Amino acid sequence: MEEFTAQHLAGVSRTYAILIPMLPRGLAEPVGLAYLLMRIVDTLEDAPELSPEQRRELFSELQVALSSPEPVPPGNLARPIGESASERALMQDAAEVLARIRRLEPAYRQALEACAHKMMSGVCRLLTRSAERGRPYPAIRDGAELREYCYYVAGVVGEMLCAMMAHHLRYPALLKLSAVAVELGIGLQLVNILKDALKDAEQGRRYLPMAEEGPVSPTEIYRAVLAEARQCLARGTEFVLALPVQAASLRSFCGLPIAWGALTLARAERDAGRAKISRSLIRASIARFERLAGNDQALRRWFNALLGQLPGDQAIR
């Protein structure tokens, strides 16, 4: 992976700065650039200084720049937008990210462009819905709308990675697993929502459904989303197991987030304010996964144990 990509990844993602370098050299750079592009979209979605109209304008600029075969002046995109210094630095380098994407193989570039288009179109749709309801974005009312939101911001990434991995492996049959790759993406997004629910609430954000009718408590809603997250991750394990045994690094890239997500959910269920897992547990899970990656039955049992809510230290052994 190129130094430019690695440095920005280290700034904007603790998790994927660990995972992406595990991938084969020919795949790590396209996936790394894909992640940076989606972080640019995510920053435009979340940046508190932007109005809905400004978000739409910047999405339009990004879409034009992304689909153009020739370099396009970065315009308003190359502004220090975002909540963190790392996000602002990435936005200022948006033109370079797009230039590097333009040099990728067509199959990778097309997968990235399709993902970004779906993500931006979905966010714009939810911005419109939020305005119509007079509620803060994304104005989620129920479980179906929560899944819809998660699809636009993460499920589409599962589709993209499925296409990129199928191309890298020269394994077109993998595309038949696109639906479970989507479930994996949705599950991981639900984990993030649950992990950050208290912090988001303090900042005036809400991604969990809001009960409008009936005696449904916030605790019941939280537990229902916990159960849905586990089910999505369980379905996502089928994508990991469909990857060839020889592609151990791809299995690690897709499987370790399931393990970390399951451990996070177990902690969130006990204490929503302390769901973050430790670095030592991350290291232990990486070592365990490396031992199991080539054994489908053992790997499936391990996933089942993690998602069956065993305490983290027991499930990691």
SULGIVEN-V812873 format. One record per backbone hydrogen bond with DSSP energy under -1.0 kcal/mol. CO is the residue of the C=O (numbers start at 1). NH is the residue of the N-H. If there is no record, write none. Layout:
co=CO nh=NH
co=CO nh=NH
//
This chain:
co=2 nh=6
co=3 nh=7
co=4 nh=8
co=5 nh=9
co=6 nh=10
co=7 nh=11
co=8 nh=12
co=9 nh=13
co=13 nh=17
co=15 nh=18
co=15 nh=19
co=16 nh=20
co=19 nh=22
co=20 nh=23
co=24 nh=27
co=24 nh=28
co=25 nh=29
co=27 nh=31
co=28 nh=32
co=29 nh=33
co=30 nh=34
co=31 nh=35
co=32 nh=36
co=33 nh=37
co=34 nh=38
co=35 nh=39
co=36 nh=40
co=37 nh=41
co=38 nh=42
co=39 nh=43
co=40 nh=44
co=41 nh=45
co=42 nh=46
co=43 nh=47
co=47 nh=50
co=51 nh=55
co=52 nh=56
co=53 nh=57
co=54 nh=58
co=55 nh=59
co=56 nh=60
co=57 nh=61
co=58 nh=62
co=59 nh=63
co=60 nh=64
co=61 nh=65
co=62 nh=66
co=63 nh=67
co=64 nh=68
co=74 nh=77
co=77 nh=79
co=79 nh=81
co=84 nh=88
co=85 nh=89
co=86 nh=90
co=87 nh=91
co=88 nh=92
co=91 nh=94
co=93 nh=97
co=94 nh=98
co=95 nh=99
co=96 nh=100
co=97 nh=101
co=98 nh=102
co=101 nh=104
co=105 nh=109
co=106 nh=110
co=107 nh=111
co=108 nh=112
co=109 nh=113
co=110 nh=114
co=111 nh=115
co=112 nh=116
co=113 nh=117
co=114 nh=118
co=115 nh=119
co=116 nh=120
co=117 nh=121
co=118 nh=122
co=119 nh=123
co=120 nh=124
co=121 nh=125
co=122 nh=126
co=123 nh=127
co=124 nh=128
co=125 nh=129
co=126 nh=130
co=127 nh=131
co=128 nh=132
co=129 nh=133
co=130 nh=134
co=130 nh=135
co=136 nh=139
co=140 nh=210
co=142 nh=146
co=143 nh=147
co=144 nh=148
co=145 nh=149
co=146 nh=150
co=147 nh=151
co=148 nh=152
co=149 nh=153
co=150 nh=154
co=150 nh=155
co=151 nh=156
co=154 nh=158
co=155 nh=159
co=156 nh=160
co=157 nh=161
co=158 nh=162
co=159 nh=163
co=160 nh=164
co=161 nh=165
co=162 nh=166
co=163 nh=167
co=164 nh=168
co=165 nh=169
co=166 nh=171
co=171 nh=174
co=172 nh=175
co=173 nh=176
co=174 nh=177
co=175 nh=178
co=177 nh=181
co=178 nh=182
co=179 nh=183
co=180 nh=184
co=181 nh=185
co=182 nh=186
co=183 nh=187
co=184 nh=188
co=185 nh=189
co=186 nh=190
co=187 nh=191
co=188 nh=192
co=189 nh=193
co=190 nh=194
co=191 nh=195
co=192 nh=196
co=196 nh=200
co=197 nh=201
co=198 nh=202
co=199 nh=203
co=200 nh=205
co=201 nh=204
co=214 nh=216
co=217 nh=221
co=218 nh=222
co=219 nh=223
co=220 nh=224
co=221 nh=225
co=222 nh=226
co=223 nh=227
co=224 nh=228
co=225 nh=229
co=226 nh=230
co=227 nh=231
co=228 nh=232
co=229 nh=233
co=230 nh=234
co=231 nh=235
co=232 nh=236
co=233 nh=237
co=235 nh=238
co=236 nh=239
co=236 nh=240
co=237 nh=241
co=238 nh=242
co=244 nh=247
co=246 nh=248
co=247 nh=251
co=248 nh=252
co=249 nh=253
co=250 nh=254
co=251 nh=255
co=252 nh=256
co=255 nh=259
co=256 nh=260
co=257 nh=261
co=258 nh=262
co=259 nh=263
co=260 nh=264
co=261 nh=265
co=262 nh=266
co=263 nh=267
co=264 nh=268
co=265 nh=269
co=267 nh=271
co=271 nh=274
co=278 nh=282
co=279 nh=283
co=280 nh=284
co=281 nh=285
co=282 nh=286
co=283 nh=287
co=284 nh=288
co=285 nh=289
co=286 nh=290
co=287 nh=291
co=288 nh=292
co=289 nh=293
co=292 nh=295
co=295 nh=299
co=296 nh=300
co=297 nh=301
co=298 nh=302
co=299 nh=303
co=300 nh=304
co=301 nh=305
co=302 nh=306
co=303 nh=307
co=304 nh=308
co=305 nh=310
co=306 nh=309
co=311 nh=315
co=312 nh=316
//
